[in-house]
Structure formats: structure tokens, C-alpha cells
Amino acid sequence: MTELKRILAVDDEPSMRRLLEISLKQAGYQPVLAADGREALGQLRQGGVDLVVSDLHMPGMGGLKLLETMREEGLETPVIIVTAQGEIATAVAAMKLGASDYILRPFDLETLEIAINRALSVTRLKIENQFLREEVTRDGEHLIGESAPMQKVRHAIAQVAPEKATTLIVGETGTGKELVAQAIHRASARSKSLFVAVNCAAIPGEMLESELFGHERGAFTGAVKERVGKFELADGGTLFLDEVTEMPIALQAKLLRALQEGVIERLGSNRPLAVDIRVLAATNLDPLEAVKSGKLREDLYYRLNVFRIDLPPLRERREDIGLLAAHFLQSRHLALADDALQALQAYDWPGNVRELSNVLERAAIMCNGDCIRKENLPADILTGSQQGAVTPIMPQADAVLPTLPAAVEQLEKNLILAALERTGGNKSRAAKLLGISERSLWYKLGIYGNAEQEAPAMEGKASS
């Protein structure tokens, strides 16, 4: 379904309205007609009008008064004024009141089309600029790390970026899911258009629909002006839906329809709008577990999971910690001492790269010189580093070697016990710490029988 821009033609002469109607249809627009400024205001207040083409002189309410009233009421629809050859000064006055352009009568279809396209393009640029101003300042961070897991992620990005395939990015909180989405966008054919990110967990459910699809003026209490949604804003570019599993189930159905049909509707409107976007989604949950628990629609999961990228937690790429630290400290012109680096590499980083960035920022504040040392790191990092160090037990030279399966089983059992102790018995957090699903942890606990009872007694032990 193709979107037709709705152009409101305002003129008190029936013959002129008819001419505008025919011209607009020939140009590929949907014409809406009004006989004067008051009638035009009624149409504008209902919403759904993309542009106004208005005569200057009309009984009741003329073009200038229409512009004044639109400005007073916050109606930002672009207006093109139609005027006669001898009224250039009046047309300039209209421009000062907010008109986008003016054309002289008599005009031909080409002149009208050029004016309309110019006005709509300017409006689009204004919306994009407003979005960019409102966006949280991005520092242009790129993916950092040379470990094998990060090389695998880079390879996946290179594979999927040239395609239009919807991509699901899965990883723990703080692993850099949005950075991966930005990298895909930059390497795609859409890189010159907008990258629009929406954090579904940060926006209340009742507001998220308007945020995504936009709304018309008066669509609900407080909707004093029309709003362009993120789908419209990302037209031609990339829409990133972060923490998509936090989106209300009812809204997921509407999202699925938008993805399948490439068509949306603003709240309070029944006018379909065609959008050409590439959707990237992310979650910090196991998607299949989210489907089973009812947090994610199964049909939406299959629609999002055309291509999947799994991000490694920081504890699985400890060799990248030095590179990440150097990046975070570069702007402060600080170095990192070896003892501090060793402590950072021994810590398990449940908050991943985001936690590392915050820890280094605090350490930079505590550092008096030009080098961060171990004593500048927070106590919880040092304590966690000591607890988290896993030293493999090597048998004595003359000792009887255990079989490999038995040794692996014992090591796995010890790691599970250590994780349960670290998390106070919380199995969900222990599973994340071990890099496995909670179901896998329960399975292994069943295999090892009394493994959980062997863990030291802990206050406030939770069973998740």
C-alpha cells in the first residue's frame, strides 16, 4: 500500500478549488478541499493533513488570518500561499507568519509540484533536526576488542549489514547491543538516513504506541498537537527496538503487522502510512524463554529472528579489557597500571562493558596522578576479583591422574558451587554468571544431586 500525502486546497472560488483538486490528483496527492480559512482550520484540527495550499483573499477568514491562527494553536502543517503578481509584499508577510512558500497565479502543474516537494522536504529536515537535537549525545563509540568472540560478532555484522533482513541482537545488559545495531546501520545502504533507537523498557506501555506510531491532534487527552512517530522518522533508515521483550503483548501484535505489511497508522487516524525501514531488535533475555514465559509473541519472535547475533559477556573476552580501558581513559590522558589491569581482568563484570566504563570513571576521579593503580579501584571490584579467581588444580607429578570426564565434571561442579555462593543462591543470576541458561543450570544441579547442599550456608539465600 502506497502512502498518499494529503494536501488541503483552500480557495473560495469553486472553479479554483476544482483546478487544484485535479492538479493535485495528477501529481499523485490526495486532495482535501476547503472554501475558506475557518473550514480549513476544522480540517487541520482533525489532523492527517500533510500540507496546505491556500489563497490569500477569502471572505470570513483569509490566508493571513489562517496562518496567524495556526501559529497561535501550534498547528505546524506547512502552508503554500497562492497569490497574484502584484501582491508580492503580502506574500512576504505571509512568509513571516510561517508560510513555507508562495506561488503566483496563474501557475502550471510543474510549478505546483516543485513548491509542494520543496515544502515537504523542508518539513522532513526540520523533523530530523529536532530528533537529532533531542537525542542523547552519542560519542561515536565503535565496537572495541580483538578477541575471538568479538571477531565472530564483526563477521556476523559484515554478513548481515548489506541485507534488509530483520536482525535480533541478544546479549546481557551492558554488552553493547546498540553499538552493534549502529555498526550494522553504518555498513548498510541506509547509512545516510537516520538511525532511530527506541528503548522499549524505558517508556511506559501506554505511551510506547504513540512513541512508535505517532498520533494525531486530539487522539487522546494531552495530545495537543500531532506527533511524528519513530517509524515515520526512520523512513528510509533503520529503527532499533532495544529490549523488545519489554513491549506490551497487545502492542507486539501491532508491531508485527507493521513489520509484515510495511504500513502503520497514527493513533487517532485511519489513514495508512507506508514506511520503508530496516528493523533491528535487541533483548537481554533468552528469546525462546521469553516466548515460553509469555513476554514475547511467538510469531513476532520468528519475524524478528531472521538473523541473530549473540554478544559475548565481558567475562568471556577478558583479553579485551585492556583495549576497552585504554579507550575509556584516552580522553582523560590516563594510563592503567599492570596491577589494576590484572584486578579488572579477574573480576566477572555482571554489568559488562557499561560497568567497566563506570568503574574506570570513578577510578579516574580517585586517581591523583596520570596512572590508575589497583588502590584506585572500588573495593567491590577488588573483593570480587579475589573471589572470582579460578585456579585450576594440577595434580602432583606422582599422583594418579583422574579420567578427563571425571576431572571436567568436578571442575564444572566447583564452578557451579562458586557461582551459587557468589549470587547468594540465586539460580537466575548464577546461570548468567556461568554463561548458560537457567534451564541448563537446573539440569546440571539435577545431575550432580546434592551439589547445591554442598555450597556453604549463606544468609538470605534465594532459590530464584
N, C-alpha and C positions, 0 to 999 in steps of 0.2 A: 504494500500500500504506500503510495507516494504522498508526502505532505504537500498540501496546497496552502500557500501563505494567504491569509485573509486580509484583503485591502478594503478599507472603508472609504467609499467615494461620497463626498458631501457637496451638494450643489442644489440650489433652489429651482433651477431650470430642469424640467423633466427631460428635455432633449439632451442636455449636457450630461445628466446622470446616465442616460441610456448610452451615450457615446463612451463614457468612462467604463460602464459595465461591459460593453462589447470589447473595448481595448484591453481591459484587464483580463478578460477570459482568453483573448487571443495571446496574451503574454504569459498565460499559464498560471494565473492567480484566481482565487475565489473572491468575487466582488460582493461587498455588503454595501447597501445604499442608505443614505440619509438625506432628508430635504433641507435640513438646517443644523446649526450648531447644537441646539437642545436635543434633537433626535440623535445626533452623533454622540453626545455625552451619554445618553442612555445605552447605546451600543457599547461604548468604551467601558462603562461601569460594569457591564455584564462580563467583560473580559473576552479573550480569544481573538482580539484584533491585532494584527502584526504591524499595520501601517495605515495612516490616514492621508488621503488626497482631498484637500478641501479648497473650495472657492473662498475668496476674501469677503465679498459683499453678499450678504444674505439677510432677509428680514428676520427679526427676532434676535437671533444670535449669529453674528458673522464670524469669519475666520479668526480675527484677532481676539475676540472675546472667548472663543473656543479655546485658543491657546492659553489665555490667562487662566481660565477655569481649570484646564487640565493641569497647569503648573500648581495651582492652589490645592488641587485634590491629589497631587502626587501621581498623576497618570503619565507615564513616561513613554507611551507609544510614539514613535517618530511621525512627524507631520510634514507633508509636502504641500506648499501653498501654490494654488493656480491663480495667476494674476495677469492683468493686461499690460501692454507695452509701456503705458505711461504711468504705471504705479510701482516703479522700482523702489521708491523711497518707502512705500507702505510694505513692500515685500521685505525690505531690510529690517523694518520694525518688527515684522513677524519673526524674522530670524533671531532678533534679540530676545523675543519672548520664548524661544525654544524650538522654532521650526527647523527641520533638518535641511530643507532645500526649498527652492521655488522654481516653477516653470512658467513660461509665458504662453498665453493662448494667442492664436491657435497653435497647437502642438501636434506632432505626429507620434505614432506608436513608439518609435525608437527613442525619442526624447523622453517619453514617459518611462520606458523600461530602464533607461540609464539612470534616471533620477531615483527610481524605486530601488534598483540594485545598489546604488551608492548609499542610500539611506539605511537599507537593511545591513549592509556591510559595516557601516559605522556603528550601528546599534550592536552588532555582534562583537566588534572590537571593544566597545565600552563594557559589555558584559564580561568579556575575557579579562580585561584590565582590572575590573573590580574584583573578579575572582582572584587574580594574581596578587592584588594588594591585600586581600583578606587571608590569603594562605599563610600558614606558619612559615617563617623564613627557612628555606632549605639551604644547607651549606654545601650542597653539591657532593656529598659523600658518595663514594663508589664502593663496590664490594672489595674488601681487603682480605688477603690470605692466599698462600701458595700451597696449602695442604692438599692432600689427595681428595678429601671431601669437597673442598671449595673448587678444585679443578673440575670435579664432576658437575657441580652446580653451574659453573661457567659454560661447560659443554652443553648442558641442557638449555641454558638461555640462548646460546648461539643456534641451537636446533629450532627452537620454537619462535624466536623473535620475528623471522620473516613471514610467518604464517599469521592467519587471523584466528587461529584456534583459541578457544577459551582455555585458560590455564589456572590450575589450582595450586597454590603455594602453601605447603604445610610445614610448620615448624614451631618450636616453643616460643614463648614470649621473649622478645629481645634478640631474636636470631637474625633480623634484618629482612623480613618478608617484603616490606615496602621498597627497600633498596633493590631487591631482585625484580620487583614489578617495574620500577623506574628503569632498570637496566634493559628489560625486555622492551619497554616503550622506546628508549633511546636507540635501540638497534633495529627498530621496526620502520616500515614505510610511513608510519604515522608520527614520527618523531617531531615533525614541525607543527603538529597540532597539540592541543592541551593534554596533559596527564592530570586527571582529576581523581583524587583519593577521598574515600568516604570510610570513616571508622564506624562500623555498624554497632559496635559496643558502646560508643561514646555518645550516641544520640538516642534520646528516649524513643521507644517504639512508636508512640503516637505522632512524633514529629518526623520520623525517618521517611515515611512515604512522601511527604511534601519535599523533604531534602532531596530525594532521589528523582521524583517525577515532576516536581513543581506544583504550583496551584494558581488558580485564577483569583482575582479580587473578589472577596466575599464568599470564598469557598467554605470558610469556617470562621468562627469567632476569632478576631485578631488578624485575619487576612485582609489588611487594609490596602494592599497593592499586590499585583500579580508577581509571581516569583518563578524564575527560570530554574528548573531542577538540574541536578548533576548529570542526568542522562542527556539533556539538551545541550548542556555546557560542553560535554565531552564529545559531541557530534564531530565525527572525523578523526577523533583521537582515541584515547584509552581511558577507561573507567576502572579504577581499582577499588574493590569492595573488601576492606580489611575486616577480619573477624566476622565473616559472613554467617557463621553458625549462631551468632547472637541476634540475627534478624528474626523478628516475629514470624511464626509459621504462616499466618494469613498473608503477610506481605511477601513471603517467599513465593507464593503462587503467582502474584502479580509480577514479580521479578522474572519468574520462569517464562511467562507469556511474553514479556518484553524481549528476553533473550531469543526466544524461538521465532518471533514474528518481526523483530526489529521495529516495533511500534509501541509508543507509550501514549498515555493520556494524563494531562494535568488533573489534579484534584479540582472538582467543580466544573469540569469540562467534559464533553463527549466528543471532542474533536481529536482524531488520531494524529499523532506526530511521528513521522518516520525518522529514525535515528540510525546513523552508521557509526557504531562504536566497537571497539575491541574490549572485552571484559576480562579482567584478571581478578581472581578472588583469593583470599587467604584465610587460614584458620590455625589456631594453636592447639586444636583438638584433633584426635584421630577421626577423620571424616566418617568412616564406617561406624565407629562407635557413636558418633553424633547422630547418624541415621537411626541406629538401633535405639538410642535413648529418646528419639523424637525431637531433637534440636534442629535437624536438617532434613528437609523433604528428600526422599529417595530419588524422585525424578529430577529435582534440582541438582542433586549430587552428580548424577550421571551427565547432566548438561554442563556442569562446571568442570568436571574431571576429564575433559577431553585430553589434556596433557597435564601431568603432575610433576611438580618439583618439590623434593623433600630437602629442607635445610638442616644441616647438622648443628647440634648444640655446641657451644664453645668447648665443653669438656671433651668433645670428640675431635677437636682440632687445636689442641693446646700449643702446637708449634706455631700457630698464627698469632698468639697473644703478644709476642714481641713486636710484630708488624703493626698490630692494632694499637698497641700502646704508643709506638713511635708516631703513628698518625694522629692520635688524640692529643699528644703532647707537643706536636710540631708548632702549633700557633703560640704556645707558651714558651717555646725555646728551652724546653726542659729535657734532660736525659733520664734514663731509668737504670738504676744500679743493678748489678747482677743478682744481689740477694733479694731485691724487690721483685725482679722478674721471676726468680725461682719460686717465690711465695705466690705470685699471681698464677704461675703455671700449675702449682699444686692444689689450688682452690678449684672447686667444682662448678662455680658460676651458674647457679639456678636461674639467675636473671640474664644470663648470656652476655652478648656484646653490650647491650644497654647498661647492664650492671657494671661491666668493666669501665665503660666511659664515665659513669657517675663516681666510681671508686677513684679513678685517676684524677677527676676534677677535684675531689675532696683532698686527695694526697697533694695535689699541686698547691692548694691553699695552705696546707700544713708545712710544705717544704720551704725552707728559708734560703736555700742556695739554688744552684742550677741543676740539681740532680735529685730525683726522688729515690729515697732509700727505704729499706724494709720497715724501719721505725716510723716512717710517714704514713704507712698503710693503716687502715682501720683495724681495730682489734679483732672484729668478727672475721675479717679476711685471714688474718694470721692464725686464729684459732681453727677456722675451717680448713686452712692449708695443712695444719698439723694432723687434724682428724682425717682429712681426705687422702693423705699419702698412703698409697697401697704398695707395700714392698713384697715382691714375690719371694716365697720361702724356698731357698735352694737346698736340697739335701746334701749332707756331708758326702765326701768322696767315697767313703767306705760303707755308706748306708744303702739299704735295699731300696731301689727305685720303685715308686708306685707305678702302676699302669697309667698311661696317658688319660684314658677316660676317667679313672678314679681321681687323678690329680685335677683334671678340668672340673669335675663335679664338686670337689672340695673347694676349689677357688671360687666357683660360681656361688656355692653355698655361703662362703665367707663374705663375698661381695653383697649378697642379698641381706645378710645379717647386719653388715656395716651400713647399708642404705636404710634399713628399718630403724637402726639405732639413731642414725643421723636425722631422720624425719619424725622421730617420736612415734614410730609405728604406723605412720600414715602411708598406706599402701599406694595411693594415687601418686603422692609426691615421690615415694621410693621408686616407683616404676619410671617416672620421668628422670630421676637421678641416674637410673641404670640404663636409660635409653631404650626401654621396652614398653609394651602396652601393659596396662593394669591386668588385663586378662592373662597375659603371659606370666606375670608375677604370681597371680593366684595359682596358675597351673604348676609353676615350679615349686611353690610352697606345698602344694599337694604331693608332689613327687618326693620332696625332702622331709615330709612328715612333720616332725616336731621342730623344724628349723626356727619357726617364729618363737617357740617357747625357749629356745636356747639364747635368744637375744637378751642382754641384761635388762633388768626391770627399769622402767622409765616412768617418771611422773607424768601424768596427763596423757598416757598412751592412748592413741586413737586407733580405731580399726577401719577408718575410711569407709 
